[in-house]
């Protein structure tokens, strides 16, 4: 199972005709309560898959033709608002074949966004559709001057419940989703979709944007509200109410999806000129007890599912720590500028586990990493679930001052080829190791040549050891550096498997 990476034009375009149940429009104006009411009404009805057929010229677009479609800024529905934001509809077509509805809300009044071919510029090599021809939409993106006098994308909703955002000095990378159902199940994953968006038009002094969305799937409906504030970090306060149609046991809240192909830990599996290729290189967790955990990502030979914590954590996320251009040597992809995404649960999470799913992949165009929170309790029909969390898009979540973080994990064969050598570099607590203790354990196999030494080149220290897995097919490794019984570093976790 591989999750296709999203390809967005310079900003893009997406939409579809409204469902048979129109959202109520009542005084004093449209709002989140109306989306909740609509989701509740739909949950009581049999599931009706989204309808809408794309015209042939949109279905047959090549990736290059689709990316070449450009929205004309003169058609921006917020052009007269004099706000710090622009709204660009993203057309359907290419891989985005299910139209969605996009509406704007101004002073509580809903206006459905109707896109025409005249609002877009097309590749000269393709036949241009008639100017008055309707263009079904697949979503939208928002722009703002993240840097002075330079408008740029900072948020895009497109494809199922996928959405992506960036902060200043970043480029699009990993994605978030509204809800995950039956991910990695042998029976197949159910993919809920946002079918209608209501984007509130911001005023001239607004520093953020409010978005409501309707989620629909065979097993559930949902109402979502996103309050988005872009900047040095782009912060999204997410609120949702879910209405299950059936009992749902395997589901994930606040799902994140990313790509990891290789880095220093598995460089040998790829014949590639680049040292690393990934949107994210680790799962970071702050547990409910305050322990800070770092788990490097893997591109395994077989599907891997890992679970961490027993209660909702203080925070978790997929993180990109490789931040030098020389880490990747890819001038086009700019992987060193991909964002991290950090989830802070606030309501509706409770007991459960942070789940990490790693899917074998041979291409960087596939998103093969999924992380979410899996509650212990199932969703039950007739019992709406309410949740709130904060999702922050930023360079990297901060650790407490003085706590060393992992900046590199390296692994390779020993000289005689009988053991695996591991070297883990830490930065953030100086390079003096006197008085430090290396707490290291393995679920099976034997450990040898355990060492902790200064690494002055990075003003940090290095932990190293060798693992003899013997006949084990899987070894869970855990490492933490302490001094006088107190953590000096975050906790490093690693799953070794034979390739």
FIMIVO-963901 format. One record per residue (C-alpha): residue number from 1; y, x negated, z negated. Coordinates in steps of 0.1 Angstrom, whole numbers, padded with zeros to 4 digits. Example, Ala and Ser with C-alpha at 12.3 -4.5 7.8 and 13.67 -1.06 7.14 Angstrom:
REM residues 2
+------+-------+-------+-------+
! resi !     Y !     X !     Z !
+------+-------+-------+-------+
!    1 ! -0045 ! -0123 ! -0078 !
!    2 ! -0011 ! -0137 ! -0071 !
+------+-------+-------+-------+
REM end
This chain:
REM residues 499
+------+-------+-------+-------+
! resi !     Y !     X !     Z !
+------+-------+-------+-------+
!    1 !  0000 !  0000 !  0000 !
!    2 !  0034 ! -0014 !  0010 !
!    3 !  0068 !  0001 !  0006 !
!    4 !  0090 ! -0004 !  0036 !
!    5 !  0123 ! -0021 !  0030 !
!    6 !  0154 !  0000 !  0037 !
!    7 !  0175 ! -0010 !  0067 !
!    8 !  0211 !  0003 !  0065 !
!    9 !  0237 !  0000 !  0092 !
!   10 !  0270 ! -0016 !  0083 !
!   11 !  0274 !  0015 !  0063 !
!   12 !  0252 !  0041 !  0079 !
!   13 !  0245 !  0078 !  0083 !
!   14 !  0221 !  0106 !  0070 !
!   15 !  0218 !  0145 !  0065 !
!   16 !  0199 !  0178 !  0071 !
!   17 !  0205 !  0215 !  0071 !
!   18 !  0206 !  0232 !  0037 !
!   19 !  0174 !  0248 !  0022 !
!   20 !  0169 !  0285 !  0022 !
!   21 !  0183 !  0287 ! -0014 !
!   22 !  0220 !  0280 ! -0012 !
!   23 !  0235 !  0265 ! -0044 !
!   24 !  0255 !  0290 ! -0063 !
!   25 !  0293 !  0288 ! -0059 !
!   26 !  0309 !  0303 ! -0090 !
!   27 !  0342 !  0299 ! -0109 !
!   28 !  0356 !  0277 ! -0122 !
!   29 !  0338 !  0255 ! -0096 !
!   30 !  0307 !  0238 ! -0085 !
!   31 !  0291 !  0212 ! -0109 !
!   32 !  0260 !  0197 ! -0123 !
!   33 !  0250 !  0229 ! -0140 !
!   34 !  0247 !  0245 ! -0106 !
!   35 !  0223 !  0218 ! -0094 !
!   36 !  0202 !  0223 ! -0126 !
!   37 !  0200 !  0260 ! -0119 !
!   38 !  0190 !  0255 ! -0083 !
!   39 !  0163 !  0230 ! -0093 !
!   40 !  0149 !  0255 ! -0119 !
!   41 !  0148 !  0283 ! -0093 !
!   42 !  0130 !  0261 ! -0067 !
!   43 !  0104 !  0249 ! -0092 !
!   44 !  0093 !  0286 ! -0097 !
!   45 !  0086 !  0288 ! -0059 !
!   46 !  0058 !  0273 ! -0039 !
!   47 !  0068 !  0239 ! -0025 !
!   48 !  0083 !  0240 !  0009 !
!   49 !  0084 !  0206 !  0027 !
!   50 !  0118 !  0197 !  0042 !
!   51 !  0123 !  0212 !  0077 !
!   52 !  0143 !  0198 !  0105 !
!   53 !  0134 !  0181 !  0137 !
!   54 !  0154 !  0152 !  0151 !
!   55 !  0164 !  0152 !  0188 !
!   56 !  0144 !  0128 !  0209 !
!   57 !  0173 !  0104 !  0213 !
!   58 !  0174 !  0099 !  0175 !
!   59 !  0136 !  0096 !  0171 !
!   60 !  0132 !  0069 !  0196 !
!   61 !  0159 !  0045 !  0184 !
!   62 !  0149 !  0008 !  0181 !
!   63 !  0159 ! -0010 !  0149 !
!   64 !  0187 ! -0028 !  0168 !
!   65 !  0200 !  0004 !  0183 !
!   66 !  0200 !  0021 !  0149 !
!   67 !  0218 ! -0007 !  0132 !
!   68 !  0244 ! -0007 !  0160 !
!   69 !  0255 !  0029 !  0152 !
!   70 !  0289 !  0026 !  0135 !
!   71 !  0309 !  0053 !  0118 !
!   72 !  0345 !  0058 !  0129 !
!   73 !  0367 !  0054 !  0098 !
!   74 !  0392 !  0079 !  0113 !
!   75 !  0366 !  0106 !  0106 !
!   76 !  0363 !  0097 !  0069 !
!   77 !  0363 !  0131 !  0050 !
!   78 !  0383 !  0114 !  0022 !
!   79 !  0409 !  0098 !  0045 !
!   80 !  0438 !  0119 !  0031 !
!   81 !  0428 !  0116 ! -0005 !
!   82 !  0444 !  0081 ! -0008 !
!   83 !  0416 !  0071 ! -0032 !
!   84 !  0400 !  0037 ! -0036 !
!   85 !  0369 !  0050 ! -0020 !
!   86 !  0355 !  0059 !  0014 !
!   87 !  0325 !  0081 !  0023 !
!   88 !  0304 !  0072 !  0053 !
!   89 !  0276 !  0095 !  0065 !
!   90 !  0245 !  0077 !  0076 !
!   91 !  0228 !  0092 !  0107 !
!   92 !  0191 !  0100 !  0108 !
!   93 !  0169 !  0082 !  0133 !
!   94 !  0146 !  0052 !  0136 !
!   95 !  0126 !  0051 !  0103 !
!   96 !  0147 !  0079 !  0087 !
!   97 !  0133 !  0110 !  0103 !
!   98 !  0138 !  0136 !  0075 !
!   99 !  0174 !  0149 !  0076 !
!  100 !  0192 !  0156 !  0043 !
!  101 !  0223 !  0177 !  0034 !
!  102 !  0254 !  0160 !  0023 !
!  103 !  0284 !  0179 !  0008 !
!  104 !  0317 !  0170 ! -0007 !
!  105 !  0332 !  0187 ! -0037 !
!  106 !  0370 !  0190 ! -0040 !
!  107 !  0386 !  0209 ! -0069 !
!  108 !  0352 !  0225 ! -0075 !
!  109 !  0348 !  0238 ! -0039 !
!  110 !  0318 !  0227 ! -0018 !
!  111 !  0323 !  0216 !  0018 !
!  112 !  0291 !  0208 !  0038 !
!  113 !  0295 !  0176 !  0058 !
!  114 !  0289 !  0183 !  0094 !
!  115 !  0286 !  0151 !  0115 !
!  116 !  0291 !  0151 !  0153 !
!  117 !  0284 !  0123 !  0178 !
!  118 !  0321 !  0118 !  0184 !
!  119 !  0323 !  0104 !  0148 !
!  120 !  0301 !  0074 !  0157 !
!  121 !  0301 !  0044 !  0180 !
!  122 !  0269 !  0036 !  0198 !
!  123 !  0252 !  0006 !  0214 !
!  124 !  0264 !  0003 !  0250 !
!  125 !  0228 ! -0001 !  0261 !
!  126 !  0218 !  0033 !  0249 !
!  127 !  0227 !  0067 !  0264 !
!  128 !  0256 !  0081 !  0244 !
!  129 !  0251 !  0117 !  0232 !
!  130 !  0277 !  0143 !  0241 !
!  131 !  0306 !  0141 !  0216 !
!  132 !  0301 !  0176 !  0203 !
!  133 !  0264 !  0171 !  0196 !
!  134 !  0254 !  0175 !  0159 !
!  135 !  0241 !  0144 !  0143 !
!  136 !  0216 !  0150 !  0115 !
!  137 !  0221 !  0128 !  0085 !
!  138 !  0198 !  0107 !  0064 !
!  139 !  0222 !  0100 !  0035 !
!  140 !  0255 !  0083 !  0029 !
!  141 !  0271 !  0052 !  0016 !
!  142 !  0303 !  0045 ! -0003 !
!  143 !  0329 !  0018 !  0002 !
!  144 !  0356 !  0003 ! -0020 !
!  145 !  0377 ! -0029 ! -0021 !
!  146 !  0354 ! -0049 ! -0045 !
!  147 !  0376 ! -0078 ! -0035 !
!  148 !  0414 ! -0073 ! -0029 !
!  149 !  0422 ! -0059 !  0006 !
!  150 !  0386 ! -0060 !  0018 !
!  151 !  0367 ! -0027 !  0020 !
!  152 !  0329 ! -0031 !  0017 !
!  153 !  0298 ! -0011 !  0009 !
!  154 !  0288 ! -0009 ! -0027 !
!  155 !  0263 !  0021 ! -0028 !
!  156 !  0239 !  0037 ! -0003 !
!  157 !  0216 !  0067 ! -0008 !
!  158 !  0190 !  0067 !  0021 !
!  159 !  0153 !  0075 !  0024 !
!  160 !  0134 !  0097 ! -0001 !
!  161 !  0150 !  0090 ! -0035 !
!  162 !  0159 !  0054 ! -0027 !
!  163 !  0194 !  0041 ! -0034 !
!  164 !  0209 !  0006 ! -0036 !
!  165 !  0241 ! -0008 ! -0050 !
!  166 !  0258 ! -0041 ! -0054 !
!  167 !  0286 ! -0056 ! -0075 !
!  168 !  0313 ! -0081 ! -0064 !
!  169 !  0301 ! -0111 ! -0044 !
!  170 !  0266 ! -0096 ! -0038 !
!  171 !  0246 ! -0083 ! -0008 !
!  172 !  0221 ! -0055 ! -0008 !
!  173 !  0187 ! -0064 ! -0021 !
!  174 !  0164 ! -0044 ! -0044 !
!  175 !  0164 ! -0006 ! -0046 !
!  176 !  0162 !  0021 ! -0073 !
!  177 !  0146 !  0055 ! -0070 !
!  178 !  0150 !  0088 ! -0088 !
!  179 !  0113 !  0093 ! -0098 !
!  180 !  0079 !  0078 ! -0092 !
!  181 !  0047 !  0099 ! -0091 !
!  182 !  0012 !  0086 ! -0088 !
!  183 !  0023 !  0051 ! -0077 !
!  184 ! -0006 !  0028 ! -0070 !
!  185 ! -0031 !  0057 ! -0075 !
!  186 ! -0062 !  0056 ! -0052 !
!  187 ! -0054 !  0092 ! -0042 !
!  188 ! -0021 !  0080 ! -0028 !
!  189 !  0015 !  0081 ! -0040 !
!  190 !  0036 !  0113 ! -0040 !
!  191 !  0072 !  0104 ! -0029 !
!  192 !  0099 !  0128 ! -0042 !
!  193 !  0130 !  0131 ! -0020 !
!  194 !  0166 !  0138 ! -0026 !
!  195 !  0172 !  0167 ! -0002 !
!  196 !  0209 !  0175 ! -0009 !
!  197 !  0238 !  0155 ! -0022 !
!  198 !  0271 !  0167 ! -0036 !
!  199 !  0297 !  0139 ! -0037 !
!  200 !  0328 !  0147 ! -0057 !
!  201 !  0360 !  0135 ! -0040 !
!  202 !  0378 !  0110 ! -0062 !
!  203 !  0415 !  0113 ! -0069 !
!  204 !  0441 !  0085 ! -0061 !
!  205 !  0437 !  0070 ! -0096 !
!  206 !  0399 !  0073 ! -0099 !
!  207 !  0379 !  0041 ! -0106 !
!  208 !  0345 !  0057 ! -0101 !
!  209 !  0326 !  0084 ! -0081 !
!  210 !  0304 !  0113 ! -0093 !
!  211 !  0274 !  0123 ! -0073 !
!  212 !  0250 !  0152 ! -0079 !
!  213 !  0216 !  0154 ! -0061 !
!  214 !  0187 !  0178 ! -0058 !
!  215 !  0152 !  0162 ! -0059 !
!  216 !  0122 !  0180 ! -0044 !
!  217 !  0085 !  0172 ! -0042 !
!  218 !  0052 !  0190 ! -0043 !
!  219 !  0049 !  0184 ! -0081 !
!  220 !  0084 !  0187 ! -0094 !
!  221 !  0120 !  0195 ! -0087 !
!  222 !  0150 !  0178 ! -0104 !
!  223 !  0187 !  0178 ! -0108 !
!  224 !  0205 !  0144 ! -0109 !
!  225 !  0240 !  0133 ! -0118 !
!  226 !  0253 !  0098 ! -0111 !
!  227 !  0286 !  0085 ! -0125 !
!  228 !  0292 !  0052 ! -0106 !
!  229 !  0318 !  0026 ! -0115 !
!  230 !  0319 ! -0004 ! -0091 !
!  231 !  0332 ! -0038 ! -0100 !
!  232 !  0321 ! -0073 ! -0113 !
!  233 !  0291 ! -0053 ! -0124 !
!  234 !  0284 ! -0018 ! -0108 !
!  235 !  0275 !  0006 ! -0136 !
!  236 !  0257 !  0039 ! -0130 !
!  237 !  0253 !  0064 ! -0158 !
!  238 !  0223 !  0086 ! -0147 !
!  239 !  0214 !  0120 ! -0161 !
!  240 !  0185 !  0141 ! -0149 !
!  241 !  0166 !  0173 ! -0156 !
!  242 !  0131 !  0175 ! -0142 !
!  243 !  0111 !  0208 ! -0137 !
!  244 !  0074 !  0201 ! -0132 !
!  245 !  0053 !  0224 ! -0110 !
!  246 !  0021 !  0210 ! -0124 !
!  247 !  0010 !  0187 ! -0152 !
!  248 !  0020 !  0152 ! -0142 !
!  249 !  0004 !  0123 ! -0161 !
!  250 !  0011 !  0093 ! -0139 !
!  251 !  0049 !  0091 ! -0134 !
!  252 !  0076 !  0066 ! -0137 !
!  253 !  0112 !  0070 ! -0150 !
!  254 !  0140 !  0048 ! -0137 !
!  255 !  0119 !  0032 ! -0110 !
!  256 !  0130 ! -0001 ! -0093 !
!  257 !  0115 ! -0015 ! -0061 !
!  258 !  0119 ! -0050 ! -0048 !
!  259 !  0104 ! -0078 ! -0027 !
!  260 !  0087 ! -0110 ! -0038 !
!  261 !  0069 ! -0132 ! -0012 !
!  262 !  0068 ! -0166 ! -0028 !
!  263 !  0085 ! -0192 ! -0049 !
!  264 !  0076 ! -0224 ! -0068 !
!  265 !  0046 ! -0207 ! -0084 !
!  266 !  0028 ! -0198 ! -0052 !
!  267 !  0046 ! -0218 ! -0025 !
!  268 !  0012 ! -0229 ! -0010 !
!  269 !  0002 ! -0194 !  0003 !
!  270 !  0029 ! -0194 !  0030 !
!  271 !  0036 ! -0217 !  0060 !
!  272 !  0074 ! -0212 !  0058 !
!  273 !  0104 ! -0236 !  0061 !
!  274 !  0121 ! -0220 !  0031 !
!  275 !  0114 ! -0230 ! -0005 !
!  276 !  0115 ! -0194 ! -0018 !
!  277 !  0117 ! -0159 ! -0004 !
!  278 !  0124 ! -0129 ! -0027 !
!  279 !  0149 ! -0103 ! -0038 !
!  280 !  0138 ! -0106 ! -0074 !
!  281 !  0118 ! -0133 ! -0092 !
!  282 !  0111 ! -0118 ! -0126 !
!  283 !  0108 ! -0088 ! -0148 !
!  284 !  0130 ! -0090 ! -0178 !
!  285 !  0126 ! -0069 ! -0209 !
!  286 !  0143 ! -0065 ! -0243 !
!  287 !  0118 ! -0047 ! -0264 !
!  288 !  0127 ! -0020 ! -0290 !
!  289 !  0122 ! -0047 ! -0317 !
!  290 !  0147 ! -0071 ! -0300 !
!  291 !  0122 ! -0096 ! -0284 !
!  292 !  0134 ! -0109 ! -0251 !
!  293 !  0106 ! -0112 ! -0225 !
!  294 !  0105 ! -0129 ! -0191 !
!  295 !  0076 ! -0123 ! -0167 !
!  296 !  0077 ! -0142 ! -0133 !
!  297 !  0067 ! -0120 ! -0104 !
!  298 !  0036 ! -0126 ! -0082 !
!  299 !  0024 ! -0119 ! -0047 !
!  300 ! -0012 ! -0114 ! -0057 !
!  301 ! -0044 ! -0114 ! -0036 !
!  302 ! -0053 ! -0080 ! -0050 !
!  303 ! -0032 ! -0051 ! -0064 !
!  304 ! -0020 ! -0059 ! -0100 !
!  305 ! -0008 ! -0034 ! -0126 !
!  306 !  0006 ! -0047 ! -0159 !
!  307 !  0020 ! -0028 ! -0189 !
!  308 !  0044 ! -0041 ! -0215 !
!  309 !  0057 ! -0026 ! -0248 !
!  310 !  0046 !  0006 ! -0266 !
!  311 !  0080 !  0022 ! -0271 !
!  312 !  0110 !  0026 ! -0248 !
!  313 !  0127 ! -0008 ! -0247 !
!  314 !  0163 ! -0016 ! -0253 !
!  315 !  0164 ! -0026 ! -0216 !
!  316 !  0143 ! -0037 ! -0187 !
!  317 !  0149 ! -0047 ! -0151 !
!  318 !  0140 ! -0067 ! -0120 !
!  319 !  0161 ! -0098 ! -0120 !
!  320 !  0171 ! -0126 ! -0095 !
!  321 !  0176 ! -0158 ! -0114 !
!  322 !  0175 ! -0182 ! -0084 !
!  323 !  0212 ! -0184 ! -0076 !
!  324 !  0216 ! -0216 ! -0054 !
!  325 !  0216 ! -0215 ! -0017 !
!  326 !  0193 ! -0245 ! -0017 !
!  327 !  0167 ! -0224 ! -0036 !
!  328 !  0161 ! -0204 ! -0003 !
!  329 !  0178 ! -0223 !  0026 !
!  330 !  0183 ! -0190 !  0044 !
!  331 !  0218 ! -0186 !  0057 !
!  332 !  0212 ! -0152 !  0071 !
!  333 !  0194 ! -0134 !  0043 !
!  334 !  0215 ! -0148 !  0014 !
!  335 !  0188 ! -0142 ! -0011 !
!  336 !  0208 ! -0161 ! -0037 !
!  337 !  0233 ! -0132 ! -0037 !
!  338 !  0209 ! -0104 ! -0042 !
!  339 !  0216 ! -0083 ! -0073 !
!  340 !  0196 ! -0077 ! -0104 !
!  341 !  0191 ! -0042 ! -0118 !
!  342 !  0191 ! -0035 ! -0155 !
!  343 !  0179 ! -0002 ! -0171 !
!  344 !  0191 !  0009 ! -0206 !
!  345 !  0172 !  0041 ! -0217 !
!  346 !  0192 !  0065 ! -0237 !
!  347 !  0173 !  0098 ! -0238 !
!  348 !  0139 !  0112 ! -0228 !
!  349 !  0118 !  0080 ! -0227 !
!  350 !  0101 !  0077 ! -0261 !
!  351 !  0066 !  0062 ! -0265 !
!  352 !  0052 !  0045 ! -0234 !
!  353 !  0052 !  0013 ! -0215 !
!  354 !  0072 ! -0007 ! -0189 !
!  355 !  0048 ! -0008 ! -0160 !
!  356 !  0049 ! -0036 ! -0133 !
!  357 !  0030 ! -0031 ! -0100 !
!  358 !  0026 ! -0061 ! -0077 !
!  359 !  0012 ! -0054 ! -0042 !
!  360 ! -0002 ! -0081 ! -0019 !
!  361 !  0022 ! -0087 !  0010 !
!  362 !  0025 ! -0111 !  0039 !
!  363 !  0060 ! -0101 !  0051 !
!  364 !  0094 ! -0102 !  0036 !
!  365 !  0103 ! -0068 !  0052 !
!  366 !  0080 ! -0051 !  0027 !
!  367 !  0090 ! -0041 ! -0008 !
!  368 !  0059 ! -0049 ! -0028 !
!  369 !  0072 ! -0049 ! -0064 !
!  370 !  0076 ! -0017 ! -0085 !
!  371 !  0088 ! -0015 ! -0121 !
!  372 !  0094 !  0017 ! -0142 !
!  373 !  0089 !  0032 ! -0176 !
!  374 !  0057 !  0052 ! -0179 !
!  375 !  0059 !  0077 ! -0209 !
!  376 !  0028 !  0084 ! -0229 !
!  377 !  0032 !  0121 ! -0227 !
!  378 !  0026 !  0141 ! -0194 !
!  379 !  0052 !  0163 ! -0178 !
!  380 !  0042 !  0200 ! -0183 !
!  381 !  0052 !  0230 ! -0162 !
!  382 !  0075 !  0253 ! -0180 !
!  383 !  0089 !  0224 ! -0201 !
!  384 !  0119 !  0208 ! -0184 !
!  385 !  0124 !  0171 ! -0192 !
!  386 !  0159 !  0157 ! -0198 !
!  387 !  0167 !  0121 ! -0195 !
!  388 !  0197 !  0098 ! -0195 !
!  389 !  0199 !  0061 ! -0188 !
!  390 !  0224 !  0034 ! -0177 !
!  391 !  0216 !  0014 ! -0145 !
!  392 !  0237 ! -0017 ! -0141 !
!  393 !  0237 ! -0038 ! -0109 !
!  394 !  0248 ! -0073 ! -0117 !
!  395 !  0240 ! -0110 ! -0112 !
!  396 !  0218 ! -0113 ! -0143 !
!  397 !  0215 ! -0095 ! -0176 !
!  398 !  0228 ! -0117 ! -0204 !
!  399 !  0206 ! -0131 ! -0232 !
!  400 !  0220 ! -0136 ! -0268 !
!  401 !  0241 ! -0168 ! -0271 !
!  402 !  0219 ! -0198 ! -0279 !
!  403 !  0186 ! -0183 ! -0267 !
!  404 !  0171 ! -0204 ! -0239 !
!  405 !  0161 ! -0186 ! -0207 !
!  406 !  0135 ! -0195 ! -0182 !
!  407 !  0151 ! -0210 ! -0150 !
!  408 !  0120 ! -0222 ! -0133 !
!  409 !  0082 ! -0217 ! -0134 !
!  410 !  0062 ! -0242 ! -0114 !
!  411 !  0024 ! -0243 ! -0110 !
!  412 !  0000 ! -0264 ! -0090 !
!  413 ! -0034 ! -0281 ! -0091 !
!  414 ! -0041 ! -0310 ! -0114 !
!  415 ! -0049 ! -0344 ! -0099 !
!  416 ! -0086 ! -0339 ! -0101 !
!  417 ! -0082 ! -0303 ! -0088 !
!  418 ! -0101 ! -0288 ! -0118 !
!  419 ! -0071 ! -0274 ! -0137 !
!  420 ! -0038 ! -0256 ! -0131 !
!  421 ! -0007 ! -0274 ! -0142 !
!  422 !  0023 ! -0253 ! -0154 !
!  423 !  0058 ! -0265 ! -0160 !
!  424 !  0085 ! -0241 ! -0173 !
!  425 !  0121 ! -0251 ! -0176 !
!  426 !  0145 ! -0236 ! -0201 !
!  427 !  0183 ! -0237 ! -0203 !
!  428 !  0207 ! -0223 ! -0229 !
!  429 !  0197 ! -0240 ! -0262 !
!  430 !  0205 ! -0277 ! -0254 !
!  431 !  0180 ! -0305 ! -0246 !
!  432 !  0172 ! -0317 ! -0281 !
!  433 !  0136 ! -0307 ! -0289 !
!  434 !  0133 ! -0322 ! -0324 !
!  435 !  0121 ! -0296 ! -0348 !
!  436 !  0110 ! -0272 ! -0319 !
!  437 !  0075 ! -0258 ! -0318 !
!  438 !  0057 ! -0246 ! -0287 !
!  439 !  0038 ! -0213 ! -0294 !
!  440 !  0013 ! -0211 ! -0265 !
!  441 ! -0018 ! -0188 ! -0261 !
!  442 ! -0042 ! -0178 ! -0233 !
!  443 ! -0065 ! -0148 ! -0231 !
!  444 ! -0093 ! -0169 ! -0218 !
!  445 ! -0100 ! -0204 ! -0206 !
!  446 ! -0088 ! -0236 ! -0224 !
!  447 ! -0054 ! -0252 ! -0227 !
!  448 ! -0047 ! -0289 ! -0227 !
!  449 ! -0019 ! -0315 ! -0224 !
!  450 !  0005 ! -0292 ! -0241 !
!  451 !  0040 ! -0308 ! -0242 !
!  452 !  0076 ! -0300 ! -0249 !
!  453 !  0102 ! -0326 ! -0237 !
!  454 !  0139 ! -0328 ! -0230 !
!  455 !  0151 ! -0322 ! -0194 !
!  456 !  0186 ! -0338 ! -0194 !
!  457 !  0190 ! -0331 ! -0157 !
!  458 !  0195 ! -0294 ! -0164 !
!  459 !  0208 ! -0298 ! -0200 !
!  460 !  0176 ! -0280 ! -0212 !
!  461 !  0140 ! -0287 ! -0220 !
!  462 !  0106 ! -0284 ! -0203 !
!  463 !  0073 ! -0269 ! -0216 !
!  464 !  0042 ! -0281 ! -0198 !
!  465 !  0005 ! -0276 ! -0201 !
!  466 ! -0028 ! -0274 ! -0182 !
!  467 ! -0051 ! -0244 ! -0179 !
!  468 ! -0088 ! -0246 ! -0173 !
!  469 ! -0097 ! -0210 ! -0165 !
!  470 ! -0134 ! -0217 ! -0164 !
!  471 ! -0151 ! -0186 ! -0150 !
!  472 ! -0122 ! -0162 ! -0158 !
!  473 ! -0109 ! -0140 ! -0130 !
!  474 ! -0077 ! -0134 ! -0149 !
!  475 ! -0058 ! -0152 ! -0177 !
!  476 ! -0028 ! -0138 ! -0195 !
!  477 ! -0005 ! -0166 ! -0208 !
!  478 !  0022 ! -0163 ! -0234 !
!  479 !  0047 ! -0190 ! -0244 !
!  480 !  0077 ! -0191 ! -0267 !
!  481 !  0096 ! -0220 ! -0282 !
!  482 !  0106 ! -0217 ! -0319 !
!  483 !  0123 ! -0237 ! -0346 !
!  484 !  0117 ! -0230 ! -0383 !
!  485 !  0099 ! -0198 ! -0373 !
!  486 !  0128 ! -0184 ! -0353 !
!  487 !  0128 ! -0180 ! -0315 !
!  488 !  0147 ! -0207 ! -0296 !
!  489 !  0137 ! -0192 ! -0262 !
!  490 !  0128 ! -0159 ! -0247 !
!  491 !  0090 ! -0151 ! -0244 !
!  492 !  0075 ! -0163 ! -0212 !
!  493 !  0045 ! -0142 ! -0199 !
!  494 !  0024 ! -0151 ! -0169 !
!  495 ! -0008 ! -0137 ! -0153 !
!  496 ! -0029 ! -0163 ! -0136 !
!  497 ! -0055 ! -0151 ! -0110 !
!  498 ! -0074 ! -0171 ! -0084 !
!  499 ! -0060 ! -0168 ! -0050 !
+------+-------+-------+-------+
REM end
